[in-house]
Amino acid sequence: METETFNELKMIRADLDMLTNLYSKLVEMLIQKEEPEDEDLKAIRSRDNISSESELLKVLNA
């Protein structure tokens, strides 16, 4: 035996699921998926060089 509150919660849950799916589809349509270019892949995979504080101050003429 389901109470009125339980039925309302089930309906709210179904509505939220529907809205989540619609939002997901909208985002997929608006944000174009593109593959990273070779230069981007290289930048992502390479190790970053970390500058020291003195190097930064030298560049900033401080």
N, C-alpha and C positions, 0 to 999 in steps of 0.2 A: 504494500500500500504506500503510494507516494504522496507526500504532502504537497500543498500548493507552493510552499517555499522551495521545495526540492525541484518542482517542475519549472518554476521561474529561474532558478539557478541553472538548470539544464538549458533553457532557452537562451539565457545570457551567455553561457559558455559556447553554444552553437553560433551565436551572433559574433562573439569575439573571434572564434576560429575563422568565420567567413571574412571578417574584416582583416584579420592577419593575412589570409591568403590573397585578398584583393590588394592589400598594401604591398605584399611581396611581388605580385605580378606588375604593379605600377612601377615599383623601383626597378625591376628588370627591364621594363620598357624604356624608362627615362635614362638610366645609366647604361650607356653603350659599353659592351665588353670588348676590349681590344687587347691583343697580345702585346706584351712588352717588346720593344725594339731591342736589337742586339746591344746597343749602347746602354740601355736601361738594365738589361740582364747583367752586363759586365759590371756596372756600378753596384748592383745589388749583391753580387757574389764576391766582389773584391773587398779586401780588408781596408779599413779606413786608417789613414795616418792621423794620429792625434798630436796636435801642436801643444807645446808647453806654454806656460804663462808668459815666460820671457819672449818667446817667439811671437805671441799675440801682441804683446806690448810693443815690440819692435816694429811690427807691421802697422800698428795704430799710432806710431810715433809718440808713444807716451813714456 
